[in-house]
Amino acid sequence: MSIKIKYVHSPIGRNKKQKEAVRCLGFTRLNQVKEFPDNPSIRGIIKKIPHLIQVVEG
């Protein structure tokens, strides 16, 4: 099972941990969509930066 995440907001002006979370997911540009395995570690990162990313259905 996998989950798709879309990078929608820039981390400019955010704290260091939020910037590192975006980089940890591997996002390099806005509106980029990536697919990840649906596991607790990815879910934890999603909960840290819900204002910067969007979970895509389907």
C-alpha positions as a Python dict, from the first residue, in 0.01 Angstrom:
ca = {
    (1, 'M'): (0, 0, 0),
    (2, 'S'): (132, 347, -85),
    (3, 'I'): (46, 712, -29),
    (4, 'K'): (90, 1005, -270),
    (5, 'I'): (207, 1339, -131),
    (6, 'K'): (210, 1673, -313),
    (7, 'Y'): (448, 1954, -214),
    (8, 'V'): (233, 2271, -213),
    (9, 'H'): (401, 2538, 7),
    (10, 'S'): (759, 2655, 44),
    (11, 'P'): (938, 2605, 379),
    (12, 'I'): (1096, 2953, 358),
    (13, 'G'): (1052, 3121, 695),
    (14, 'R'): (980, 2792, 874),
    (15, 'N'): (1195, 2638, 1144),
    (16, 'K'): (1486, 2405, 1071),
    (17, 'K'): (1303, 2082, 1158),
    (18, 'Q'): (1025, 2155, 910),
    (19, 'K'): (1277, 2233, 635),
    (20, 'E'): (1458, 1907, 710),
    (21, 'A'): (1131, 1712, 695),
    (22, 'V'): (1063, 1845, 343),
    (23, 'R'): (1417, 1760, 235),
    (24, 'C'): (1389, 1415, 394),
    (25, 'L'): (1090, 1339, 172),
    (26, 'G'): (1304, 1434, -129),
    (27, 'F'): (1101, 1726, -260),
    (28, 'T'): (1294, 1975, -475),
    (29, 'R'): (1023, 2192, -635),
    (30, 'L'): (666, 2300, -569),
    (31, 'N'): (370, 2097, -699),
    (32, 'Q'): (588, 1787, -715),
    (33, 'V'): (406, 1460, -638),
    (34, 'K'): (583, 1158, -491),
    (35, 'E'): (467, 816, -386),
    (36, 'F'): (579, 665, -56),
    (37, 'P'): (502, 342, 131),
    (38, 'D'): (224, 390, 384),
    (39, 'N'): (409, 325, 710),
    (40, 'P'): (433, 496, 1052),
    (41, 'S'): (756, 684, 973),
    (42, 'I'): (608, 855, 666),
    (43, 'R'): (285, 925, 857),
    (44, 'G'): (491, 1093, 1130),
    (45, 'I'): (660, 1324, 880),
    (46, 'I'): (321, 1410, 730),
    (47, 'K'): (191, 1509, 1075),
    (48, 'K'): (488, 1742, 1127),
    (49, 'I'): (433, 1944, 809),
    (50, 'P'): (64, 1927, 708),
    (51, 'H'): (70, 2298, 616),
    (52, 'L'): (343, 2242, 353),
    (53, 'I'): (219, 1924, 185),
    (54, 'Q'): (-106, 1772, 68),
    (55, 'V'): (-205, 1405, 60),
    (56, 'V'): (-334, 1321, -288),
    (57, 'E'): (-619, 1074, -321),
    (58, 'G'): (-597, 790, -568),
}
